[in-house]
Amino acid sequence: MANSKTGVLSDLINYISYNQDFGKVDEGNIKSIYDILYSDYEEQLNKFRKTHHSKDFDTENLTKELLKDILNESKYKSLWFRMHVSLRDFIKNNNHDLTNEEYKFCMNPNAHADFLIYNKMSRKPVCVIEVDGVSFHEQQKKQKERDSKKNSILSKSGIPILRLKTNESNENKRISSFLNSLLFNS
């Protein structure tokens, strides 16, 4: 790896490079904003933390910075976002499609959207973006149930959701494509 000489990923790449017979290993072009969370990038993560002091998770802080960059593009000038918005603050109380369990979940002050993207003028929600740490969201049954409820509530409320898993990549392109499909493909 170009950024590190130690760590599990570097060891794997060095092992493959040494034992393979098909030529040089090329570093791919696909990157993830969450790559910095791996131990191989500890120096870069520490620099990021020094300039982005926050009580929030690193994954959310990385996503917040990416959203600022994307939403500052002129084609998204009518949009902005807020972090950790309680569902009860933007889901309409008169949504009769919600089950009693969904309504109860929605009214819980701890049930929130990681990122609510909204229209600056009307304040109307455009979409929600969730950051899903794979070890937490996919391996814990309770969290899977909460994510499923949140998906259902948002769907019934007509608010599209994009889930960014921390083991995927191309977040910039995925967010831009998602927003483009909502704004320009009507």
C-alpha positions, -999 to +999 in steps of 0.1 A: +000+000+000+013+034-008+002+049+026+017+023+050+044-002+054+030-020+084-003-035+094-025-065+085-035-051+051+001-044+042+012-078+054-015-094+031-004-073+001+032-081+007+024-118+010+004-118-022+031-098-040+059-122-028+040-154-036+021-146-068+033-152-103+011-129-122+030-097-120+029-066-099-001-058-076-016-025-087-034-003-062-070+002-073-088+034-079-118+026-058-115+043-024-137+046+006-138+076+030-138+049+058-105+034+047-088+059+071-103+039+100-080+010+094-048+007+115-027+012+084-039+048+082-035+057+119-014+087+111-040+102+087-068+094+111-050+112+139-045+143+117-082+142+108-092+140+145-070+170+153-088+192+128-123+178+134-129+177+171-162+161+179-180+138+202-195+120+172-182+087+158-153+090+133-176+074+106-201+102+111-175+129+111-160+116+078-195+115+063-203+150+075-172+164+058-180+146+026-216+159+027-203+195+032-182+191+001-210+176-020-237+200-009-214+230-016-216+221-053-237+246-072-263+220-084-271+212-047-273+248-036-309+244-023-299+216+001-283+213+034-282+188+062-284+183+100-270+155+120-288+133+146-323+146+140-350+128+160-375+111+138-403+127+158-390+161+147-396+155+110-420+125+106-456+137+105-478+127+135-507+121+111-490+092+092-517+066+098-497+040+078-474+035+108-479+005+130-482+011+168-447-002+172-433+020+145-451+050+159-437+043+194-402+039+179-406+071+160-416+091+191-386+079+211-362+108+214-333+084+208-346+073+174-328+096+150-315+100+114-278+102+112-281+128+084-313+146+073-309+163+040-335+190+036-345+219+013-330+251+027-361+273+018-390+250+026-372+230+053-389+199+037-369+167+042-354+154+009-338+122+022-319+105+050-284+091+049-274+065+075-239+054+083-238+017+091-208+003+108-208-033+096-198-049+128-225-031+147-254-029+122-251-063+106-240-084+136-264-072+163-300-084+161-315-055+180-298-030+157-310-048+126-345-046+140-342-008+147-328-003+112-357-022+097-382-001+116-365+031+106-365+020+069-402+012+072-411+045+089-391+065+063-406+046+034-442+051+047-434+088+051-421+091+016-386+099+026-359+081+007-330+066+026-294+058+016-274+035+038-236+038+036-219+007+049-184+012+062-171-018+043-182-004+009-167+023-012-173+052-036-194+071-011-190+104-030-204+089-062-231+070-044-244+101-025-242+123-056-261+097-077-287+093-050-293+130-048-293+133-086-320+106-088-341+125-063-337+160-077-332+156-114-349+124-125-385+134-117 
